[in-house]
Amino acid sequence: MKKLLLLVTLFTLSLNAQFLMPDQAFKPYAKVNENSQIEAGVTIAKDIYLYAGKFHVELVDANNIKIIDTKKPSTTKHHGEDVYLTSPKFILTLQASDNAAKVENIKLKISYQGCSDQGLCYEPYTKEFELQIDTTKLQASQQKSSQQKSETDAIADTIKNSNLLVIIATFFIFGLLLSLTPCVFPMIPIISGVIIAQGKGITTKKAFALSLTYVLAMAVAYTIAGVLAGLFGANLQATLQSPWAVYTFAAVFVALALSMFGYYELKLPDALVSKVSQNSSKSGFIGVAIMGFLSALIVGPCVAAPLAGALVYIGQTGDALLGAVALFSMSIGMGVLLIVVGVSAGKFMPKPGGWMTMVNAFFGALMLAVAIWMLDKVVPQSVTITLYAILGMGFALYLHPLDAQSHILKRTIGSVLFIYALALFISVLAGKPNLTKPLGFLQSTQKVTAAKEELSFQKVTSLKQLDAILEQNKGKKIMLDFAANWCVACKELEEVTFADKRVIDALQDYVLIRADITANDADAKALSQKFHVFGPPAIIFFDPSLDVIKSKTIVGFIDPDTFLQHIN
């Protein structure tokens, strides 16, 4: 009688178009996907919500099949209750017993209860589905999934399951490998210039001490930024890529360059130095430490698999101490090359004289090049290439390429540099600025057209935009690329890997999406947090059901050959 009265009431109310009938408000479903998992849920109508506590999925009469893992959707607080405001989908991972038949027939029961925002609550409902499970396919899928693990997760497990010495050694080696990536290269002229700026009389011992100070400060910065990112999901490095920070730091390098050109001596006021230390030489170490700390955060904001693995471990366990040890060890490994460069700069310092002036001018020009490289993150490419061209022509003229009394090596370098810089300037005037092929626009139209084949990404800056594109392309192969204008490795990925003809051909069947997180605003952070991305570059692949294929996730730069092996 109770059900009859409810149905009569609902029918009467529906005549006034106020409420939906139960079968209109709730449409439960269950199916077996290609991974031999069960996808079960309820499609709900507009203005309908489900109580999370009343939603249950269970197997009925399935003696040889059991559920070993359930992936649940996130809930939302609504009138003080945990509810599903959108259609929830559960992913059930199954396991078959040894005596299971090749095909097992099972029943899946879904229980749920929900309400309408217009003021009506429906009674609880139950729906059963009969499904067939291919146990042979299920066992094969389980074996495959047990072997599949993203590189990031594998590195996180290294921290979780290894002793302290193994962790330190492993991440130190990771750091040595990362020191050969573009993330560290911009720091080489910085540390060289810092050592050269110390002036005459610097010993190898002091050069080593200054270099070590720079690297230790850099390591501390990476460690602090990494721990914060792991604990709170806040990317301190990304925050410092805002235009004001980039302009400020670029200005610092311009000031350093002018100092090396001899326009003035850049140092703290004597009164301040005396307060810092009675020994004025210590003030140099403080300046080097500050430069190392800021360089780590502003000059080299790259994320690679080892860094992401440490951040995943910190985020999952909350063990900031062990994660910090791993990050610090990795940073020291990254700094070994910088220490070698710094010591070399001090060891091979020429004696005071004409050569010293030339060395200062050279490193001053390098400092200006670093400043321009930083500006590339916030200004158009045509501006930075114009600045490179002016810098190149200016330094070329400084070498006196037309002076017959000048050394033949200086004249040769000056002439070649001037021609290259002039070509850069011409490429800007032609509207085709290109740093590596400045005269490439002179090719025939046919060749240019052929060379212009490139990947086409749909750009998104928010979860709403991404969800819309994902839903439109459900059932297709999808690749999501996280990138930012200030990300060095992202540009390398774009110019090397994604420009490779083989990669372009291999990705023709994919829907390509680019999550632009340059702004590092609330929308960008939401995108990153949704997919546990601690920083770009990161590449994520979706299966036809729009689930992330975790084992296929790529963090950091990947070369074309490795990328092709990965997607094949």
C-alpha positions in Angstrom: 0.0 0.0 0.0 2.9 2.4 0.8 4.5 1.9 -2.6 1.1 2.2 -4.3 0.4 5.5 -2.5 3.8 6.9 -3.4 3.3 6.0 -7.0 -0.1 7.6 -7.1 1.3 10.7 -5.5 4.2 10.9 -7.9 1.9 10.3 -10.8 -0.5 13.1 -9.6 2.4 15.5 -9.1 3.9 14.6 -12.5 0.7 15.8 -14.2 1.6 19.3 -13.0 5.2 18.8 -14.5 6.7 19.3 -11.0 8.4 16.0 -10.3 9.8 13.1 -12.4 8.8 9.5 -12.1 11.4 7.2 -10.5 12.4 5.6 -13.8 12.9 9.1 -15.2 14.9 10.4 -12.3 17.2 7.4 -11.9 18.6 5.1 -14.6 20.9 2.5 -13.1 23.3 0.5 -15.3 26.1 -2.0 -15.1 28.5 -3.4 -17.7 31.8 -5.2 -18.1 34.5 -3.0 -19.6 37.5 -4.0 -21.8 39.7 -4.5 -18.7 37.3 -7.0 -17.2 36.1 -4.5 -14.6 32.5 -3.8 -13.8 31.4 -0.2 -14.5 28.2 0.4 -12.5 26.3 3.6 -11.6 23.1 5.5 -11.9 22.4 8.2 -14.5 20.4 10.9 -12.7 18.2 13.6 -14.2 18.6 17.3 -13.8 18.1 18.7 -10.2 18.3 15.1 -8.8 20.9 13.9 -6.4 21.8 10.6 -4.7 22.8 10.0 -1.1 26.3 8.5 -1.0 25.5 6.6 2.2 22.5 4.9 0.6 24.4 3.9 -2.6 25.7 0.3 -2.5 27.0 -2.1 -5.1 27.4 -5.8 -4.3 27.6 -9.2 -6.0 24.8 -11.7 -5.6 25.3 -15.5 -6.0 28.9 -15.1 -7.2 30.9 -17.8 -5.4 33.9 -17.8 -7.7 34.1 -14.1 -8.3 34.8 -11.4 -5.7 35.3 -7.6 -5.6 38.9 -6.7 -4.6 38.8 -3.0 -5.2 36.2 -0.3 -5.7 37.0 3.1 -7.3 34.4 5.5 -6.0 33.5 8.9 -7.4 33.9 12.0 -5.2 31.0 13.3 -3.1 29.7 16.8 -2.4 28.2 18.3 0.8 24.5 19.2 0.2 22.3 20.2 3.1 24.8 18.6 5.4 24.8 15.2 3.7 27.4 13.5 1.4 25.7 13.3 -2.0 26.3 12.8 -5.7 25.2 15.8 -7.6 26.2 14.3 -10.9 25.8 10.7 -12.2 28.1 8.5 -10.1 30.2 5.8 -11.8 31.8 3.0 -9.7 34.7 0.9 -11.1 34.8 -2.6 -9.5 38.0 -4.6 -9.9 37.3 -8.4 -9.8 39.2 -11.5 -8.9 38.3 -15.1 -9.9 39.0 -18.1 -7.8 41.1 -21.1 -9.0 38.0 -23.3 -9.6 36.1 -20.6 -11.6 34.6 -21.7 -14.9 35.8 -20.1 -18.1 32.7 -17.9 -18.1 31.0 -17.1 -14.9 27.4 -15.7 -14.7 27.0 -13.3 -11.9 24.4 -10.9 -10.5 25.2 -7.4 -9.5 22.8 -5.5 -7.2 22.7 -1.7 -7.0 20.9 0.0 -4.2 20.3 3.7 -4.1 18.1 6.5 -2.8 17.9 10.1 -3.9 15.9 13.3 -3.8 14.8 16.2 -6.0 15.9 19.7 -5.4 12.3 20.7 -5.8 11.4 19.1 -2.5 10.6 15.4 -3.0 12.6 12.5 -1.7 12.2 9.1 -3.3 12.1 5.8 -1.5 15.1 3.4 -1.7 15.4 1.3 -4.9 17.3 -1.8 -5.9 18.2 -3.1 -9.3 19.8 -6.3 -10.3 21.9 -7.0 -13.4 23.0 -10.3 -14.9 26.6 -10.2 -16.2 29.0 -12.6 -17.8 32.6 -12.6 -16.7 35.3 -14.1 -18.9 37.6 -15.4 -16.2 40.5 -16.1 -18.7 40.4 -12.5 -19.8 40.0 -11.3 -16.2 43.1 -13.2 -15.1 45.1 -11.8 -18.0 44.0 -8.3 -17.2 44.9 -8.8 -13.6 48.4 -10.0 -14.5 48.9 -7.0 -16.8 47.6 -4.5 -14.3 49.9 -5.9 -11.6 52.9 -5.3 -13.9 51.8 -1.8 -14.9 53.0 1.0 -12.8 53.9 4.5 -13.8 57.5 5.6 -13.5 56.5 8.1 -10.9 54.8 5.5 -8.7 57.8 3.2 -9.1 60.1 5.9 -7.8 57.7 6.7 -4.9 57.8 3.0 -4.0 61.6 3.2 -4.0 61.4 5.7 -1.2 58.7 3.8 0.6 60.4 0.4 0.5 64.2 1.1 0.5 66.6 2.0 3.3 68.0 5.5 3.7 71.3 4.8 2.0 69.7 3.3 -1.1 67.3 6.3 -1.3 70.2 8.8 -1.0 72.3 7.0 -3.6 69.4 6.5 -6.0 68.3 10.1 -6.0 71.9 11.3 -6.2 72.2 9.4 -9.5 68.9 10.8 -10.6 70.3 14.2 -10.0 73.4 13.5 -12.0 71.3 12.5 -14.9 69.0 15.6 -14.5 72.1 17.9 -14.6 72.4 17.0 -18.3 68.9 18.4 -19.1 68.0 21.9 -20.2 66.7 22.7 -16.7 70.3 23.1 -15.4 72.0 24.6 -18.4 71.0 28.2 -17.7 72.7 27.9 -14.3 76.1 27.3 -15.8 76.7 30.9 -17.0 75.3 32.1 -13.7 77.7 30.2 -11.5 80.6 31.0 -13.9 79.8 34.6 -13.7 79.5 34.6 -10.0 83.0 33.1 -9.6 84.5 35.4 -12.2 82.9 38.4 -10.5 84.9 37.7 -7.4 87.8 39.4 -9.2 91.5 38.6 -9.1 93.3 36.5 -6.5 90.5 33.9 -6.2 92.0 30.5 -5.4 90.7 27.0 -6.4 89.8 26.4 -2.8 87.6 29.5 -2.6 86.1 28.8 -6.0 85.1 25.4 -4.7 83.7 26.9 -1.5 81.6 29.4 -3.4 80.4 26.8 -5.9 79.4 24.5 -3.0 77.6 27.4 -1.3 75.6 28.0 -4.5 74.7 24.4 -5.0 73.7 23.9 -1.3 71.4 26.9 -1.5 70.0 25.6 -4.7 69.4 22.2 -3.0 67.7 23.9 0.0 65.3 25.8 -2.4 64.4 22.6 -4.3 63.8 20.7 -1.1 61.6 23.4 0.5 59.6 23.9 -2.7 59.2 20.2 -3.2 58.0 19.5 0.3 55.5 22.3 0.1 54.2 20.9 -3.3 54.0 17.4 -1.8 52.1 18.4 1.3 49.9 21.2 0.0 49.9 20.8 -3.8 51.3 24.3 -4.0 53.9 24.8 -6.7 56.2 27.5 -5.4 58.3 27.5 -8.6 55.2 28.1 -10.7 54.2 31.0 -8.5 57.6 32.6 -9.2 57.1 32.5 -12.9 54.7 35.4 -12.8 55.8 38.4 -15.0 56.8 40.6 -12.1 59.2 37.9 -10.8 60.7 37.2 -14.2 61.2 40.9 -15.0 62.8 41.4 -11.6 65.2 38.6 -11.9 66.1 39.5 -15.5 66.9 43.0 -14.2 69.2 41.5 -11.6 71.1 39.7 -14.4 71.3 42.9 -16.4 72.8 44.7 -13.3 75.3 41.9 -12.9 76.3 42.1 -16.6 76.8 45.9 -16.4 79.0 45.4 -13.4 81.1 42.9 -15.3 81.4 45.3 -18.1 83.1 47.7 -15.6 80.4 50.4 -15.4 80.4 50.0 -11.6 81.3 47.6 -8.8 78.2 45.8 -7.6 78.5 45.2 -3.8 76.7 45.8 -0.5 77.3 49.1 1.3 80.4 48.8 3.5 78.2 49.7 6.6 75.9 46.8 5.9 78.7 44.4 5.1 80.4 45.2 8.5 77.1 44.4 10.3 76.8 41.1 8.4 80.3 40.0 9.2 83.6 41.4 10.4 85.3 39.5 7.5 84.1 41.2 4.4 84.9 38.0 2.3 81.9 36.3 3.9 79.5 38.7 2.3 80.4 37.1 -1.0 79.2 33.8 0.2 75.9 35.3 1.3 75.3 36.8 -2.1 76.2 33.5 -3.8 73.8 31.6 -1.5 71.0 34.0 -2.3 71.7 33.7 -6.1 71.7 29.9 -5.8 68.4 29.9 -3.9 66.6 32.1 -6.3 68.1 30.4 -9.4 66.6 27.1 -8.3 63.1 28.6 -8.1 63.1 31.0 -11.0 65.7 29.8 -13.6 65.1 26.1 -13.5 61.5 25.2 -12.7 61.4 21.7 -14.3 59.6 18.6 -13.1 60.9 15.2 -14.0 59.9 11.7 -12.9 62.3 11.5 -9.9 61.0 14.8 -8.5 57.4 13.9 -9.1 58.0 10.5 -7.5 59.3 12.1 -4.3 56.3 14.5 -4.3 53.9 11.6 -4.8 55.5 9.9 -1.8 55.2 13.0 0.4 51.6 13.6 -0.7 50.6 9.9 0.0 52.4 9.4 3.3 52.9 12.8 4.8 56.5 11.8 5.5 58.1 15.2 4.6 61.4 14.3 6.3 62.2 11.2 4.2 60.9 13.0 1.0 63.1 16.0 1.8 66.1 13.7 2.1 65.4 12.3 -1.3 64.9 15.7 -2.9 68.0 17.2 -1.2 70.2 14.2 -2.4 68.8 14.7 -6.0 69.6 18.4 -5.9 73.1 17.8 -4.8 73.5 15.4 -7.7 72.2 18.1 -10.1 74.8 20.5 -8.6 77.9 18.3 -9.2 78.2 19.7 -12.8 77.8 23.2 -11.5 80.5 22.7 -8.9 82.9 21.4 -11.6 82.1 24.5 -13.7 82.5 26.8 -10.8 85.9 25.4 -9.7 87.1 25.4 -13.4 86.1 29.1 -13.6 88.2 29.8 -10.6 91.2 27.6 -11.5 91.6 28.9 -15.0 91.1 32.5 -14.1 93.6 34.5 -16.2 96.0 36.9 -14.6 95.0 40.6 -14.5 95.4 42.3 -17.9 93.8 42.3 -21.3 92.6 38.7 -21.0 90.8 39.5 -17.7 88.9 42.3 -19.4 87.9 39.9 -22.2 86.7 37.2 -19.7 84.6 39.8 -17.9 83.0 41.0 -21.1 82.3 37.4 -22.2 80.5 36.5 -18.9 78.8 39.8 -19.0 77.3 38.9 -22.4 76.3 35.5 -21.0 74.5 37.2 -18.1 72.6 39.3 -20.7 71.8 36.2 -22.7 70.3 34.6 -19.5 68.2 37.7 -18.9 66.8 37.5 -22.4 66.2 33.8 -22.1 64.1 34.5 -19.0 62.1 37.2 -20.7 61.2 34.6 -23.4 58.7 33.3 -20.8 56.6 36.5 -20.7 57.2 38.4 -24.0 56.7 37.4 -27.6 59.4 35.4 -29.3 60.0 38.2 -31.8 61.1 40.5 -29.0 63.6 38.0 -27.5 65.1 37.1 -30.8 65.5 40.8 -31.6 67.3 41.2 -28.3 69.5 38.2 -29.0 70.4 39.7 -32.4 71.4 43.1 -30.9 73.4 41.3 -28.2 75.2 39.2 -30.7 76.0 42.0 -33.1 77.2 44.2 -30.1 79.5 41.5 -28.8 80.8 40.7 -32.3 81.8 44.3 -32.8 83.5 44.3 -29.4 85.8 41.6 -30.8 86.9 43.9 -33.7 86.3 41.5 -36.5 87.6 44.1 -39.1 90.7 45.1 -37.2 93.8 43.6 -38.9 95.8 43.9 -35.7 93.3 41.9 -33.7 94.0 38.2 -33.1 92.8 35.9 -35.9 90.7 33.9 -33.5 88.9 37.0 -32.2 88.3 38.2 -35.8 86.9 34.8 -36.9 84.6 34.4 -33.9 83.4 38.0 -34.2 82.7 37.7 -38.0 80.7 34.4 -37.6 78.8 35.8 -34.6 77.9 39.0 -36.5 76.7 37.1 -39.5 74.5 34.9 -37.3 73.1 37.8 -35.3 72.4 39.7 -38.5 70.5 36.7 -39.9 68.4 36.6 -36.6 67.6 40.3 -37.1 66.6 39.7 -40.7 64.3 36.8 -39.7 62.5 39.2 -37.3 62.1 41.8 -40.0 60.7 39.1 -42.3 58.1 38.2 -39.7 59.6 34.6 -39.3 61.7 34.8 -36.2 63.6 31.6 -35.7 66.6 31.0 -33.3 67.9 27.8 -34.9 67.1 28.5 -38.6 67.0 32.3 -39.0 67.0 32.1 -42.8 64.6 29.2 -43.1 62.0 31.5 -44.5 64.0 31.8 -47.8 63.1 28.2 -48.7 60.6 27.7 -51.4 56.9 27.8 -50.5 56.4 24.2 -51.2 59.2 23.2 -48.8 58.0 25.4 -46.1 54.5 24.0 -46.5 55.8 20.5 -46.2 57.9 21.4 -43.1 55.0 23.1 -41.4 53.2 19.8 -40.7 52.6 19.8 -36.9 50.4 18.5 -34.2 47.2 20.4 -33.5 46.2 20.6 -29.8 42.9 21.8 -28.3 43.9 24.3 -25.6 42.1 24.2 -22.2 42.7 26.3 -19.1 40.0 24.9 -16.8 38.4 21.6 -15.7 35.1 22.7 -17.2 36.7 23.1 -20.7 38.5 19.8 -20.4 35.5 17.8 -19.2 33.5 19.1 -22.2 36.1 18.0 -24.7 36.6 14.7 -23.0 32.8 14.0 -23.1 32.7 14.9 -26.8 35.4 12.5 -27.6 34.4 9.6 -25.4 35.4 6.3 -27.0 38.5 7.7 -28.7 42.1 7.7 -27.8 43.0 10.9 -26.0 46.3 12.5 -24.9 46.4 15.4 -22.5 49.6 17.5 -22.4 50.3 19.7 -19.4 52.4 22.7 -20.5 53.3 26.3 -19.5 55.1 29.2 -21.2 57.8 29.3 -18.5 58.5 25.5 -18.7 61.9 24.9 -20.4 61.3 21.2 -20.9 57.9 21.8 -22.4 59.4 23.9 -25.2 62.0 21.1 -25.7 59.2 18.6 -25.9 57.3 20.8 -28.4 60.4 21.5 -30.6 62.0 18.1 -30.6 59.5 15.3 -29.8 56.2 16.7 -31.0 57.9 18.1 -34.2 59.3 14.6 -35.1 57.5 13.3 -38.3 57.2 9.8 -36.8 55.5 11.1 -33.7 53.2 13.3 -35.7 52.1 10.2 -37.7 51.7 8.0 -34.6 49.4 10.5 -33.0 47.1 11.0 -35.9 44.4 8.8 -34.3 44.6 10.7 -31.0 42.5 13.6 -29.7 45.2 16.0 -28.5 44.5 18.4 -25.7 46.9 20.8 -24.1 46.3 22.0 -20.5 47.9 25.4 -20.4 48.7 26.1 -16.7 50.9 29.2 -17.4 48.7 31.5 -15.3 49.0 29.2 -12.2 45.6 30.6 -11.1 42.8 28.7 -9.4 41.7 27.0 -12.6 45.3 25.9 -13.4 45.8 24.5 -9.9 42.5 22.6 -10.1 43.6 21.0 -13.4 46.9 20.0 -11.9 45.4 18.6 -8.7 42.7 16.7 -10.6 45.4 14.6 -12.2 48.1 14.8 -9.5 50.4 16.8 -11.7 53.0 18.7 -9.6 54.3 20.7 -12.6 54.8 20.5 -16.4 55.6 18.8 -18.6 53.3 15.9 -18.0 51.5 13.7 -20.5 48.4 11.7 -19.6 46.5 9.2 -21.7 42.9 8.2 -21.4 41.2 5.0 -22.4 37.9 5.0 -24.4 36.0 5.1 -21.1 37.8 8.3 -20.1 39.8 6.6 -17.3 43.4 7.6 -17.0 45.8 4.9 -18.1 48.2 5.4 -15.2 51.0 3.2 -16.5 51.2 5.5 -19.6 51.7 8.8 -17.7 54.9 10.6 -18.7 56.6 13.2 -16.5 59.3 15.4 -17.8 61.0 15.5 -21.2 60.9 12.3 -23.4 62.8 11.9 -26.7 61.0 10.9 -29.9 62.3 7.3 -30.0 61.3 6.6 -26.3 58.0 8.3 -26.8 57.2 6.1 -29.8 58.1 3.0 -27.9 55.9 4.2 -25.0 52.7 4.7 -27.0 53.2 1.5 -29.1 
